[in-house]
Amino acid sequence: MKTKKINTYLGAGRNLTLSNAIKRWIGAVSDFRKARPKEFYWSIFGAAAGFLIGLLVGGVGVAALGGAIGVSAYYVLPVVGVAIGNRVGIWRDRAAIKKVAD
């Protein structure tokens, strides 16, 4: 099975301008999207769904180390949505690769 290496466009040791750094970042995202399409799209879908659900929910409490703070759910739920969407995308990518390999 042939795998495509994702170009990270880090440019270590170079004097980068902001516009070059943005172009390299866009190139890296584009390479990732082409290499793992379902993982990318399901992660975006999870973030959007988490944001919309967060708008409906209102607020959530985050407790740690004996303290707690109220946070808007539209800050927290997109992170959860990305994690879930990413796992669903990986599962679907693996299924598609297995189908092609068989």
Sequence and secondary structure as in RCSB ss.txt:
>XXXX:A:sequence
MKTKKINTYLGAGRNLTLSNAIKRWIGAVSDFRKARPKEFYWSIFGAAAGFLIGLLVGGVGVAALGGAIGVSAYY
VLPVVGVAIGNRVGIWRDRAAIKKVAD
>XXXX:A:secstr
           TTS   HHHHHHHHHHHHHHHHHHSHHHHHHHHHHHHHHHHHHHHH EEEEEETTEEEEEEHHH
HHHHHHHHHHHHHHHHHHHHHHHHHH 
